[in-house]
């Protein structure tokens, strides 16, 4: 199901890349899946949740375990064939779901054109409740900003709607993007998403928004009236379903973006309003596939600068820089 990729290319440029990678990366594992992984989320200290389509009209959420060798600092040999193992299988009525996971084994799942956002427990594999946070005429992406506070981001406008999921009341607060442009689409991320990887204070949680036009905004969740960082990246894409923003669990000012091309870009915020490029992972395009233009469509951080990334050529990479 999850096969280790081996370089059998006769291309000198690709051979040179693999040789150089021995010096650029502390660890690098490249795997091929049967299906494209559309979304990745951490679910505990050594597991991830992934969403993928396994049949033309069927979607599934898989919980996969990572090998301890990948997560051990002293590990040197990365050539392991057993990267992941399925822990649970949860059928869902949400088509092509986007996921958010908290530290109580709960998943928020939302989709295009659905007003209800499903709250699912991974231990019981049951839907706990459906909340009317979505938009029936648009796309939404779910997000947790703390253990009990979750919500959705409108892909079309960047507006974020948050509520206490223990309450039956409507949304408590909203965040509206100023000066959005036509055909500019958004995704959302929070530092709380790293809870399983490295516990941090919920009061210091940061919320980030990234658009297909390359606009990056970062908010302190204690004051969402104004972004403390508003930066224009020199990147642009028309693929609104592929952009992804993540925060490092080791630094609140280090983040990464994907979805603009075949690379994963790691940045550090150097205030005021300046980004410094820390690292660029460009390995997904080195795997042969039937996809014309490779694009990284999801990724997440682990501790100690380990990143797991997935591309539309069915590749899944685990790497440390």
N, C-alpha and C positions, 0 to 999 in steps of 0.2 A: 504493500500500500504506500509506504513512504521509502523511496529508494535513494541510497547515497549516489550522488552524481560523481562520475569519474570522467576526467578530461581525456578524451580520445581524439582531440582535434589535431589536424595537420596544419592549422593556421599558425604561422610564426608569431603574429601579434597576440593571439590568445595564449599561446605557450609562454610568451614573455610576461603576460599579465599574471598567469598562475605562478610563475617564478617570482615576480616582484611581490606577490601577495604574501609570500613566506616572510617577508621583511616588514610589510605594512601592517599585518594583522597579528594580534596575539593568538587568536583562534579564528578559524573559518571552516564552517561546515555548509555544504551545498547539497540540497535534497530535491527530488522530484516527486510531486504528488500526482495522483490520477486525475484530480479535479483542481480547479483554481480556488485557492483560499481567498475569500473576499474580505474577511475581517478577522483580526486576532485580538484577544484580550487576555490578560493574566487572570487566573482564578484562585491560585494559592501559591505557596512558595516554590513549587516545582511543577505547576501545571498551567496550561493555557486553554482557553476556549477559542474555537475557530468556527466560522460560518462558511459553508460551501454548498453548492448545488450538486447533488449526486445523481439526479435524473432531470430530464427537461423541465418537469413541472414540480419537482420535489426539492426542498431545501432541508438541511440538517445542521444542528449545532453539535460539535464534537468537543469533548473535554479530553485533552491529550497531556500525558505526563512527559516531562523532559528528563533525560538521564542525569544522574548525580554527577557524572564525569564532566558534563558541560558546565555545571554550576560550581565545580570545585576549583579553587584558585590554582592548586598545584597540578591540575590536569594539563598535560602537554600534547598527548596524542589525540587528535580530533577525529580519527578515522573510525568512528563507531557506526554500525549499520542500524542500530535501534535508537533512532532519534526520539520517537514519540510512541506512546501507547494509549489507546482509547480507554478512558475511564468511565464515561457514560454517554448515552445517546438520548437526546431529547427532541422528539418530533414537535414542530411548532406550526401554527396556522399563519404565522407572519412570513410573507414571501420576501426572499432576499433580505434577511434581517440584518440590521445593524445592532451591535451589542454594547452594553455597559455592564460591568460586574463590580459588586461591592464586597466587603469583607465578611458578610453574613451568608455567603453562598447564594446570593440572589443575582439574577440577570435581568436587565431591562432590554427588551427587544422592540424595535419599531421598524416601520417600513413605509414605502411610498403610498400615499393616498389613504392611510388608515388613521383615524382619530384616536384609536385605542393603542396604548403602549402596554405590552405584557410584562408583568413581573413574575419571573420564573425562579424556582428554587432548584439548584443542581443536585442537592442531596435526595430530594423526593421526586425530582423530574416532573414536577407539577406546576401548572400556572396558578400563582397565588391570587392575582387580581389583574384587571385591566383598567388603566386610568385614561381619561379623555384628555391627554396632553398633546396628541398629534393633530395634524391638519389634514382634513379630508381632501383638500385639493393641492397638497404640496408634499414635499419630502422632508423627513425629519431624521435627526441623529440623536440617540439617547445619550445621557451623561449623568454620572454621579459626581457631586462636588463634596459630599460627605457621606457618612454611613447611611443616613436617613433622608438626605435631600438629593433628589434626582430631578431630571427634566429632559427637555428636548431642545435641539437647535434647529431652526428652520433652514434648510439647505438653500432656499430661494432668497431669503432676506438676511440671514445671520442672527435674527432675533432669538433669544434664549428664554425659555419659560421654565421656571423651577418651582417645585413644591415639596413639602414634607410628605413622603410616601406613606407615612403612618396615618395621615389625615385624609378624610373624605372631602375636605374643602377643595376649591379650585386653586390655581397657582398662587403662591405667595408673592412672587416678585418676577419681574421680567427685565431683560437687558436688550436694548434696541441699538443696532449699529447706525451710526450717523453717516450720511452721504453714501449709501450703497449705490452702485451703478447697475444699469441694465445688463442682464445675462451674466451677473457675477454671483457665483454660488459658494456656499460656505460649509466648513466642518468645524467641530469643536473638540477640545481636549481639556483635561484638568490634571493637576498634580496629584489629586486623590486617586487617580487611576493606578498609581504606583504603590497603593497601600500594601498589597501582598508582597511586593518586592522589598520595600523599605518603609517601615512605619514612620510617619511624620505627623506633626501637629496639624489637625484639621483647620485650625484657626489661621494657618499660614497658606491655605490652599490658593492656588492660582488657576485661573480659567483663561484658556487661549482660543482664539478664532483665526482661521486661515481661509482665504478665498481663492477661487480659481484665477483671479487677477493678481495673485501674489501679495495681497494685503494681509499683514500679520498684526493682530491685536492681543495684548495680554492684560488681564484684569486681576486685581486682588479681590477675592470673593467677599472680603469684608466691606468693600466699596466698589460696586459694579457700575457706578454712575459715570466713571471716566477710566479709560484704559491708561495704565502707567507706561505702556509701550505700544507705539503705533508705527510700524515699519513697512515699507514697500519693498518686497523682494523683486529681483529681476527675473521673475519666472511667471509663466502664464500657461493655462491649459483650458481646453473646452470640455474635458472629461470630469464632470462634477462628482461622479461617484468614486473617483479614485484618489482625490487629495486626502492626505492624512497628516495630522499634527500630533506630536507626542512630547512630553516633558521627561527629562532625565530624573531618575529617582535619587541621584546623588547630588544634584544641583538644581535649584529652582530656576536658575537663569540659563540652563542649557536645554536645548530642545532640538527636535528634528522634524523634517518635512519630507513627504513623498507624494507621488501622483502627478508630477510635472513631466517626468521622463523615466528612464531606466535606473536612476540613482536614488540613494538615500543621502540626504544632506543634513549634517549635524552642525548646529550653530550655538554660539554663546552670546547672550545679550550683554553688550557692553554699553551700559547707560551713559548718557541719554540717547535713546533711540538709535542704537548702532548694533549691527550684528557682525560677529567674527566667525568665519568658517573654521570649524574644528577638524572635520573629517568628511570625506565623500566615499560612500560604498558604491562601486560600479560593477559588481560581479554578476548581477542577474542576467545581463545581456550576453554573458559568456556561455550560458547553457543553450543548447540547440532546441528549437521548438518550431511549431507551425505558425507562431505569432509573428506578424510582420514587424510591428514596433513594440518592443518590450516596455512595460510600464510597471513600476512598483506601486501596488494598490493598498497595501497595509503593512504596518510594522509596529513593534513595541520595544520598550527598553526592559532590560534586566539589570541587576546590580553590576557594578564594576565595569561599566561601559560595554556590556553585552547587548546587542540588538538582534531581534528576530524579525525578518522581513519576508514578505511574499509578493510575487509578481504575477502578471497575467499569463505567463508562460508555464504555469503550474510549478514554479520553483519556490522553495522555502529555504532561506539562509539563516544561519546562526553565526554571528561574528562578533569579535571583540577587537577594539582598536586601542 
